[in-house]
Amino acid sequence: MGKTVLAELFTGSECPPCLAADLGFDGLIETYEPKYLAVLEYHLPIPRPDPMMNHATRLRAQYYGVNSTPTAFFDGAKKNNGRGGRAVAEEKYRQFSEEINALVSGAPAVKLGVQASWKGDSVVVEFKADKTGSGADFNLALVQTEEKFRGGNGIVFHKMVVREFITLDEAALQAGSFAISLPGSEAAAAERVSKYEREALFTFPEKHSRIDRSRLRVVFFAQEKISKEVLNAAVSDVK
């Protein structure tokens, strides 16, 4: 079992300078198989409101201290802000690919496995790691592989949209499984959007808190608490 690189992008559907990064990440998704690359895209209301924002994306932005979009991380290191329009998308893709290629050949510090399946309206995730310890967090991200929405930057089909994010506690790690309630995740996302509307005195013309059950994937990864280096990742479609 080799190394799976984690690529994370903080973006916004109302962010014109995010276009190059968004298209560059689309290229990465098409180029690399999930066994080599796990992609997470977090939507934020920067610089303007984004209906795909949610509680999980806000918490992850706080974790990294992100306050601008686009911002890209590869295995936990901030490497490229990716700013630019469509004309520089190919160059951004090339830069992103160079980051991934430099990381993917490395030996994983921990070996991971993950499988995700349905149980009612919950996603049950079974995972394993050949070693755990207090120095690393083990995280689960629930990803919708595509969401349709035409934002101000002109993108219609948004890829790998993060819908839920969980840092596993010791009990869950020992159990080797965790159930993600989709109605619970949708309710939390809807509350985050409503809170934003109240605070910003803004009303979204359409809401995108609902999770498309036909397009789900889970990413399981280990990340150092102090350095934030991602040690390895594993990906499973929900079946």
N, C-alpha and C positions, 0 to 999 in steps of 0.2 A: 504494500500500500504506500503510494508516494505522497507528495505534498499537493495540497489543494490551496491555492491562493485565494484570499478574501479581498474582493474589490468593493469598496463602499463609496457611494456618491450621494451627497446632499444637494438636492436640486429643487427647482420650483417651476411649476407649469406657467407661471406669470413672470418668468425670468428670461428675457431675451439673451443675456450673455451666457445662459446655461445651455444654449442650443448645441454648441460644439461638443461639450462634455456629454450631453445626453446622446447625441448621435455617435460619439466615440464609444460610449458604453454599449450602445446597440451593436456596434461592430464587434466588440469583445464577446458579447453573448453569442453572436453568430460564429465567431472564430474558434472559441475555446469550448471544449466539452466540460460539463459540470464536474467531472472527476479531476479536472485541472484548475477550474476557476468557479468560485461561488460569487454571485453578484447580489448586492443589496442596494436598493435606491430608496432614500428617505426624502419624502416631500415636506417642504417647509413653506410657511407663508412669507417668503423673502424673495423679492422685495415687496410683493403684493400677495393677497390671500390665495391659498391653494386648497381646493376642496378635498385633496387626497392627504392632507395633513392629518396626523392623529397623535394620540398619547405616546405611542412607541417612538415615532420619529422625533418628537420633542425631547424625550428622555435621552435618546442616543446623541442628539445634537448637544445636549448639556454635558454628556459624558466626555465628548471630545472638545467642548468649548467652541463649537461651530456657531458663527453669527453672520455668515455670508454664504451665498450660493453663486456658482457651484464650488464645492469643496470635495476633493477625492482623496481617499485613503487606500493604500495597498498594504495588506497585512498590518494594519494599525498605524502606519506611518503616513503623515501628510506629505504627499509627493507633488501634487499638481492641482492648481485651482481650476484648470480647464476652461477658463473664460474665453468666450469668442463666439462668433456667428457661424453659419453654415460653411462659409468659405474656409475655415480653419479646422473643420471637423476631422478631416483625414489626418492632419498633422497631430491633433490631439489623440486620435486613435493610435497613431504610431508611437507617441510618447507613452501612452498607457500600456501598450503592448510591450515596450521595452522594460517597463517596471515589472510586469508580470513575468516575462521571460527570465529576468534576473532572479526571481524568487522561486519559480516553480521547480527548478532543478535541485533545490535544497532538500536535505533530509528533514522530515517532519520531527518536531520535538515530542510530539505525542501522536499516537495512531487513534483515529476516530472512526466510528461507524454510526449510521443512522438509517432508520426506516420509519415512514409515516403512513398511517392508514386511518380510515374512517371508523368512528363509533358514534352512531347517531349524528348529531350536528357538532361533534367535536373531532379534532384531529389528535389522534394518539401517536405520540412520538416515542419510539424506542431507540435508545442510543447507548453507545459504549465508548470507553476510553481506556487505553492500556495503562494509564496512570493518571491520578488526580492529586491535587495538593492545594494548600492554602495560597500558593503564589499565583494561581490562575483562576479566572472566572470561566465557567462553561455556559455558553449562551445558545438559545434557540431563537431563530427568526422565522416567522411565517410570512411567506412571500406570495403575492399574486403576480403571476408571470406576465400579465398584460391587463391594463385598464384603459378604456377608451374615454378620452376627454380632450377637447380642443382648447388649449390654454392660449395665453397671450403670446407665447413664443412659437406658436404654430404647430407644435408636436401634437399628434392625435393619439397615437398608441404608446402608452407609457409602460416600460418594461420593469420587471422585478420590483414591484411596489411593495414595500414593507408594510404589513398589516398588524403584526404583533411582534413583541420582542420580550424575551424572558431570560433573566439571569438565574440559573438553577441554584437552589439551595442544597445543602448537604444531603437532606433527606431525599430529594428528587434524584440527586446523583447516585445515591446508594440504591434507589429503586430501579434506576435505569429506564424510567419512562415518565412521561408527562403528558397530560391531556389539555389541549387548548380548546376552550369553548368559543366557537365562532360567534354565537349571539353575544357572549360577554365581551369579546373583542370589538364587535360592531357597536355595542352600547358605549364602551369606553371611547371609541373614536368619535361617535356622535356627540358625546358630552364635551369632548375637547373642542370640536367644531363649534358647538353652541356657546361654549365659554369664550372662544375667540370672537364670535359674532357679537356677544354682549360687550366685551371689552373694547373691540375695535369699532363698534357701531356700524357693522357691516352685515349684510345678508347675502349668503351664497345663493345664486340663482338656481343651482342644482347641487345636490349632495352626493358625495362619493364615499360614504362610510361603509356601504354594503360590500361584503366580500364575495367575489365570484367563486363558488364552490368548484367549478370545473377547471380552474387555472391556479392550483396551489402547489407550493413547494416549501420544503423546510430546509433551513441551513443550520447546522450544529457546528459550533466552533469554540476553540479554547483561546483565551486572550490573557496575557500577563497583566496583573493588577497594576503594577507600578509603571512599567515601560509601555504598556498597551500593545506590545508586539503580539500579533496573532500567530499562534503556534501551528495551527492546522485547522482545516475545515472539512465538512462532509455535507453532501447534498442528497436529498431524496424527494422525488415527487410524491404527492399524497395519492395513494392508490386505494 
